[in-house]
Amino acid sequence: MLLSEKMNRINELSKKSKTTGLTIEEAKEQTLLRKEYLETFRSSMRGTIEQVKIIDPDGNDVTPEKVKQARNSKYLN
């Protein structure tokens, strides 16, 4: 998870960009922080999805093959 300090900075830069605008350095910082946020979010979401097991009303495992393969390859390496 992204540090709360970084999340606060993302929010500060966002508010500033809407009011007074950002300097070139601040815009670069904002871009880097957003990229880091998205990488962290995607990694977390991927981990969550890989742990999901879907069961239909009849009790059959209907987890998509792609999810099963991702889970298996993660634990076999």
SENUMI-138584 format. One record per residue (C-alpha): residue number from 1; residue in one letter; x, y, z. Coordinates in steps of 0.05 Angstrom, whole numbers. Each point is the difference from the previous one (the first is absolute). Layout:
BEGIN
    n  res      px      py      pz
  NUM    a       X       Y       Z
...
This chain:
BEGIN
    n  res      px      py      pz
    1    m       0       0       0
    2    l      23      70     -15
    3    l      22      41      60
    4    s     -51      49      25
    5    e      52      56      -9
    6    k       2     -15     -74
    7    m     -75      -4      -5
    8    n      -5      68      35
    9    r      51      29     -48
   10    i     -40     -27     -60
   11    n     -62      34      28
   12    e      37      65      13
   13    l      27       3     -71
   14    s     -68     -17     -28
   15    k     -33      57      38
   16    k      55      48     -19
   17    s      -5     -19     -74
   18    k     -74      18       2
   19    t      11      67      34
   20    t      66      34     -14
   21    g      34     -50     -47
   22    l      63     -40       8
   23    t      72      16     -15
   24    i      37     -46     -48
   25    e      34     -35      59
   26    e     -66     -10      36
   27    a     -32     -28     -63
   28    k      57     -50      -7
   29    e      -7     -19      73
   30    q     -75      -9      -8
   31    t      11     -45     -60
   32    l      50     -43      37
   33    l     -45      -5      62
   34    r     -60     -19     -42
   35    k      41     -53     -37
   36    e      23     -29      66
   37    y     -72       1      26
   38    l     -26     -37     -61
   39    e      55     -52       4
   40    t     -16     -13      73
   41    f     -75      -3     -13
   42    r       8     -48     -59
   43    s      46     -45      39
   44    s     -49      -2      58
   45    m     -59     -13     -45
   46    r      37     -55     -38
   47    g      16     -34      66
   48    t     -72       3      22
   49    i     -26     -27     -66
   50    e      50     -58       1
   51    q     -28     -21      68
   52    v     -73      -1     -23
   53    k     -36     -66     -10
   54    i     -67       3     -34
   55    i     -53     -52      17
   56    d     -66      -5     -38
   57    p     -66     -15      35
   58    d      10     -75     -12
   59    g      66       1      37
   60    n      45      -6     -62
   61    d      65      39      -4
   62    v      -9      47     -59
   63    t      62      42      12
   64    p      27      25     -68
   65    e      59     -41     -25
   66    k      42      63      -7
   67    v      -7      13      75
   68    k      16     -72      17
   69    q      63       2     -44
   70    a      23      65      31
   71    r     -10     -28      70
   72    n      37     -65     -17
   73    s      58      34     -35
   74    k       9      47      59
   75    y       6     -57      49
   76    l      42     -45     -44
   77    n      55      51     -10
